[in-house]
Amino acid sequence: MVNSSAVHRLRLVSGPEGVSFLLLLVCSALKRTTDFNAVPVMGMVHGILFILYVVFWIMAWQTQKWDVKRGAVLFILSVLPGGGFVAERMLAKEERGGAAAPATA
């Protein structure tokens, strides 16, 4: 089992970051089709969660010594709608010890 608080923090923020991204997309569509405009609020919420994701991603990358491919995949997932949910599952598997350990030289 991986005992890294950095991975745990990244996992905890990835789900809410994914939800906020989807809600921001919905709010953007509603802004254009109705008088409802929650984009400023959702934009700020999503921005804060995204910044937290990136900070925790960097910390986890350094702590776990991920290779470039794994680090890039986890970052790319943060900018895809619904990618935060996939990242959360990957990180949960890693926390349980299901992911392969990084190769050491």
C-alpha positions in Angstrom: 0.0 0.0 0.0 1.3 3.4 -0.9 1.4 5.6 2.1 1.6 9.1 0.6 -0.4 11.9 1.9 0.3 13.8 -1.4 -1.4 11.0 -3.5 -4.3 11.0 -1.0 -4.7 14.8 -1.2 -4.6 14.6 -5.0 -7.2 11.9 -5.0 -9.5 13.9 -2.7 -9.4 17.0 -4.8 -9.7 15.2 -8.2 -13.4 14.3 -7.8 -14.6 17.8 -6.8 -12.4 19.3 -9.5 -14.1 17.1 -12.1 -17.6 18.0 -10.7 -16.8 21.7 -10.8 -15.6 21.4 -14.4 -18.8 19.8 -15.5 -20.9 22.3 -13.6 -18.9 25.2 -15.2 -19.7 23.8 -18.6 -23.4 23.6 -17.7 -23.3 27.1 -16.4 -21.7 28.3 -19.6 -24.4 26.7 -21.7 -27.1 28.2 -19.4 -25.5 31.6 -19.6 -25.9 31.5 -23.4 -29.4 30.1 -23.5 -31.1 31.7 -20.5 -30.7 34.7 -18.2 -29.1 32.5 -15.5 -25.4 33.4 -15.1 -23.5 31.4 -12.5 -20.3 31.4 -14.5 -18.4 33.9 -12.3 -19.1 31.8 -9.2 -18.5 28.4 -10.7 -15.4 29.8 -12.5 -13.9 30.8 -9.3 -14.7 27.6 -7.5 -13.3 25.5 -10.4 -10.2 27.7 -10.6 -9.4 27.2 -7.0 -10.0 23.4 -7.2 -7.9 23.3 -10.4 -5.0 25.2 -8.7 -5.2 22.8 -5.8 -5.2 19.8 -8.2 -2.0 21.1 -9.9 -0.2 21.8 -6.6 -1.1 18.4 -5.2 -0.2 16.8 -8.6 3.3 18.3 -8.5 3.7 17.2 -4.8 2.6 13.7 -5.6 4.8 13.5 -8.7 7.8 14.4 -6.7 6.9 12.2 -3.7 6.0 9.1 -5.8 8.7 9.6 -8.4 6.3 8.9 -11.2 7.6 8.6 -14.7 6.7 11.3 -17.3 4.0 9.3 -18.9 2.0 8.8 -15.6 2.5 12.4 -14.6 1.3 13.6 -18.0 -1.7 11.3 -18.0 -2.8 12.6 -14.6 -2.4 16.2 -15.8 -4.2 15.7 -19.0 -7.1 14.1 -17.1 -7.5 17.3 -15.2 -8.3 19.3 -18.3 -10.8 16.8 -19.8 -14.5 16.9 -18.8 -14.9 13.9 -16.5 -11.2 13.3 -16.3 -11.1 14.0 -12.6 -13.2 10.9 -12.0 -10.9 8.7 -13.9 -7.9 10.3 -12.1 -9.6 9.6 -8.8 -10.0 5.9 -9.6 -6.4 5.6 -10.8 -5.2 7.2 -7.6 -7.4 5.1 -5.4 -6.0 2.0 -7.1 -2.5 3.3 -6.5 -3.3 4.0 -2.8 -4.5 0.4 -2.4 -1.3 -0.8 -3.9 -2.8 -2.0 -7.2 -0.6 0.2 -9.5 2.8 -1.0 -10.5 5.6 0.6 -8.5 7.8 3.0 -10.4 11.0 1.4 -11.8 14.1 2.3 -9.8 17.5 2.3 -11.2 
